[in-house]
Structure formats: structure tokens, C-alpha cells
């Protein structure tokens, strides 16, 4: 009888049950869906709510940054590609205060060996310093905001 009632519930009212780790959650009139990389949209035409959870860590990919770009203003959750063949480059991080737990990944993709400077906004630091410098071919730097400053979580300098 229970399976029949569940079938009627589905046919007439739609799927209403939510499971977490195989356990049915209590029915509620609303749900809060939040977090980095979560997008919720109302699909009126199909009478449903769409929830998209980003599979990756980044929302955007920068244009190729080089010496003629000037100081490039990185965005939160961005993969910044840098070509140092023509000379040094500077990447300015967004505010750590405005983007808690966001990350920025800077990756040298060209053959150049010039300096890449990653700078924190005024009043903020990168592991206690105003700037972080990297030099060499295929260098990478990943920083994460702790809500007040930037922390280096990985740095690779194969040179």
C-alpha cells in the first residue's frame, strides 16, 4: 500500500522527497541552497527550480596576460594565465574581505622567465606580505581568501 501511495504522491504532486546519504530528510516548505559555485534559477516554463553546482573551482578564465596588459585585475574564482615572454607581469588580487574562501590560481603558460608579481589590495596581505613574486617557466601560485587576507595554499616553481 505504501508503494502505491508513493506512486500517487509522485504522479499528482511531483517528487517531494529529499535524501541525504540515503536517509530521507523531513519534508519542509522551503530549502536553502548555498555555497561557492551554486547557482539556483527559476524555470517557470517547466515548473521547476534548477540547481547547478559547479564541478570545478573556477568561474572564469582570464585572457592571456602579458607585459603589455599592464596590471591585470584578477577576479575571485579565476584561473589567470600569464605569458612572461615579453617581460614581467603584475596580477592584482580582488578583496579578500569581499570574497571569503574564494581562490585565484595564477599559471605561467608561456616560455618566458620574467617575474610575475601577485599583489594584495591595500591593507591586505599574501601570507603576511604585500606581494608574492614568482619567476620562471611554468610557475603556478594558488591563493585562497580567509575573509581578511590571502593565503598561499600551493606554489610550484619547477625551474
N, C-alpha and C positions, 0 to 999 in steps of 0.2 A: 504494500500500500504506500509506503514512504517513497519508493521509486516513482510510482505513478503520480504522487503529489509533487515531487520534484520536477517531473516532466511537465505537469500543468503549470507550475511556477515558471519554468523556463519559457514555455510556449506563450503564456499570457503576459508575463511580466519581464521577461528577459533574464539574462544571467545576473544574479544579485549576490552571489556568494563570492567571498574573497578568501583565499587560502594563503597562509604564510607558513612555509616549511611543512606543508601537508596538513596543517591544522586549520579548521575553519574559523575565521575571525567572526566576532559578533557583528550582526547587521547594524549599521549606523546610517543616519540620514545624510551624512557627508563624509568625504575623505580628504585629508590634506596630503598633497603630493609635492615634495620639495627637495631641493638639493642641487648641487652643481651638475649641470648637464641635463636637467629635467625640463622638458617643455610640455605644457598642457594647453590643448586647444579645444574649442567647442565646435563640433562638426554637426551643425544644425540640419543639414541636408540628409544625413544618415542617422540622426537622432542618437548621437553618442559623443562621448568625450574621448579624445585621443591623448595618450600619454606617451611621449618619446623620451627615452633615456639614452643619452649619448654613450656610445660604446667606447669612444676614445677620450683622451684627456684634454683635447684641444678643440676650440670652436672655430679657430681661423688659422690661416696660413699666410704669412706676410709675403709681400712682394720681395724679390731678391734685393737685399740691402747691400749697397756698396759705398765706396768713399764719396761718390758724387751725391748720395742720398741725403747728406747732412746727418743730423741726429735723428734717428728713427724712433718714434714714439710707439713702443710695444703696447699691445692690449692684453688684458687678463686672458688666460687660457689660449695663448697664441704660440705657434711654432714660428720662430723668427729665423729665416735663412739669410746667412751673411756670406758675401764674397769679398775677401780681403785682397784680391789680386791687384787692384788699383790703389790700395792704400788702407790706412786704418779706418775703422768704423766705430760709431758710438750708438748704443741702444739705451734708450731711457725707459725705465720700468714705470708702469702705472702705479697709482697709490695703493700701498699695501692695506691701508685703513679702509679704503672703499671696496677692496676685493679680498676679504679674508678667505684663506685656503685656496686661492687661485694660484695657478702656476704659469710660468713663462719658460719656454725652452729655447735657448739660443744655440744655433748649429752653424758652424762654418762649413760651407759646401764647396767653395772654390779652392783653387790651388795656391792661393796667396798665403804668405806667412806674416802679414801685418797684424798689428794689435787690434783687438776688439775690446772696447770698454763698455761695460754694462753699468749704468748709473741708477741709483735710487733717487726718488723725489726728495726735495729739500725736507730735512727733519727726519728722514728715514734712512735706514742702513741696509747693507747686504752683509750678513754675518758680522755686524759691528763696524763695517767700513762704508764710506760713501760710494765707492765704486768697486767693481770686480774687473780684473784685466785677464785676458787670455790671448795667447799668441801662438800661432802655428796652424798647420794644415789639419783639418777635420776635428777641430776643437769643439766641445759642446759644454753647455752650462745649463743646469735646470735649477730654478729658484721657486720657492713657494712662500706665499704670504702667511704670516702668523697673525694677521689682523693689525699689526702695527709696524712691522719691518719685514724684510725679505730674508729668507734662509736658503743657503745653498744646500740642495739635497743630493746633487750629483754634479761632478765635474770630470771631464775627460780631456786629457791632453796627450795624445799618443806620440807626439813629437819628441 
